[in-house]
Amino acid sequence: DITADVLTLTAATGIGSTTTLDIEAATLDASVTAVGNLVLDELSAINLLDVDTANGFITITTGGAAILTDVQSLTDADANDITVTVLGGGAEIGTVNAGATAGDVVLAVLAGAVTDADDNSLITADDLTIAAFAAIGASGALNINTSAVEYLAIGSATGGIFLNETNDVLASLVTTATDVDANDIEITSGGTVSIGVAGIAAGAGAAADVTITAATSILDA
């Protein structure tokens, strides 16, 4: 285990890549500079201040709330996904970049919300998966900003979903589980929104609303 206030890790071919590295730090600056993966297990809350791999995947689990200030997999490849699991508390989103065409982002927030309190979020991915206990974003300026090819599976157990997509997006599955008036789904796109077979569902549809705003078209995929 490594315990620190600010933890800085730099390695050429991997950090925790063969056996998960356990840490307890308030702030993390970690880089894998050549071909290699980064796998970390944080005991409590953490600010992922500057975390990147030159050519590898990133997998991080936190026991407490996480601030994803800057997390990037710098080679856009199918194997170089970013997976962050937050077991306690919420996730505040800054820059999360797995590449625009091949790398995926998977974010699981099991006990809190996914937020963008300072309106600077941007998640870049091929397929984007978000599972949250509470809301994902907030209405208006505090949407979660994305640049994704596909919303593969985005769901909230107890809150709404509020997304602002830069380009075209395929909304394969976007769902809220608790059907109350506040738990709306809002998707704004700079291009076309294509609706997948499983589609978009705001609870059972008795109270929560769905609003889709597209710069070009809204289509059935």
Buried (B, 14 or more C-beta within 10 A) or exposed (E): EEEEEEBEBEBEEBBBBEEBBBBBBBBBBBBBBEEBBBBBBBBBBBBBBBBBBBBBBBBBBBBBBBBBBBBBBBBBBBEBBBBBBBBBBBBBBBBBBBBBEBBBBBBBBEBBBBBBEEEEBBBBBBBBBBBBBBBBBBEEEBBBBBBBBBBBBBBBBBBBBBBBBBBBBBBBBBBBBBBBEEBBBBBBBBBBBBBBEEBBBBBEEEBBBBEBEBEEEBEEE
